[in-house]
């Protein structure tokens, strides 16, 4: 990953937003880093010491989010998002 300057976003070769620092919605000394799998699905979000990870099922639907040791399971009815449980 390249170093960021002037609060500009950094994109990977697939066009996925990979990192941004400072700016309108992010504290000036914080960098947000996003990770993706080979299917270009977001699998991680890191901001400071906070890391959120995501898992997906074989059909490509996001199934869980883990943040600060707490797991939320996303509930689907076919391809219709219903909600989440902890």
C-alpha positions in Angstrom: 0.0 0.0 0.0 1.2 3.5 -0.8 1.4 6.2 1.9 -1.5 8.6 1.8 -1.1 12.3 1.5 -3.4 15.3 1.5 -6.3 13.1 2.8 -6.7 11.4 -0.6 -8.2 7.9 -0.8 -6.1 5.0 -2.0 -7.6 2.4 -4.3 -6.3 -1.1 -5.1 -5.9 -2.3 -8.7 -9.5 -3.7 -8.6 -10.9 -0.2 -7.8 -11.6 -1.1 -4.1 -11.2 1.7 -1.6 -8.2 0.5 0.4 -7.3 3.3 2.7 -8.0 6.9 3.6 -6.7 9.2 6.3 -8.1 12.4 7.8 -10.8 14.3 6.0 -14.4 15.3 6.6 -15.6 12.1 8.4 -12.3 10.7 9.8 -10.2 12.2 12.6 -7.1 13.9 11.1 -4.6 11.5 12.8 -6.6 8.3 12.0 -6.2 6.1 9.0 -9.0 3.8 7.9 -7.8 0.6 6.1 -10.1 -1.8 4.3 -9.3 -5.3 3.2 -10.9 -7.4 0.5 -11.0 -11.1 -0.6 -10.4 -12.4 -4.1 -14.1 -11.9 -4.9 -13.7 -8.1 -4.0 -15.8 -8.5 -0.9 -14.8 -6.4 2.1 -13.4 -8.6 4.8 -11.9 -6.1 7.2 -12.1 -2.5 8.4 -9.4 -1.1 10.6 -9.6 2.3 12.2 -7.0 3.0 14.9 -7.0 0.0 17.3 -10.5 -1.0 16.2 -10.7 -3.9 13.7 -14.0 -5.3 12.3 -13.9 -8.5 10.2 -16.6 -9.9 7.9 -17.4 -13.4 6.7 -19.5 -14.5 3.7 -21.3 -17.6 2.7 -20.8 -19.5 -0.6 -23.6 -17.5 -2.2 -21.7 -14.2 -1.5 -24.0 -12.9 1.2 -22.3 -11.3 4.3 -23.0 -13.7 7.2 -21.2 -12.1 10.2 -19.4 -9.1 11.6 -16.9 -9.4 14.4 -15.9 -6.2 16.3 -14.2 -5.9 19.7 -14.8 -9.6 20.3 -18.5 -9.4 19.7 -20.0 -11.3 16.8 -23.2 -10.2 14.9 -24.8 -12.8 12.6 -26.7 -11.4 9.6 -30.0 -13.1 8.9 -31.2 -13.5 5.3 -34.4 -14.8 3.8 -33.1 -16.0 0.4 -31.3 -12.8 -0.8 -33.5 -10.5 1.3 -31.7 -9.0 4.3 -33.8 -9.5 7.5 -31.6 -8.2 10.3 -28.9 -9.3 12.6 -28.5 -11.1 15.9 -25.7 -10.9 18.5 
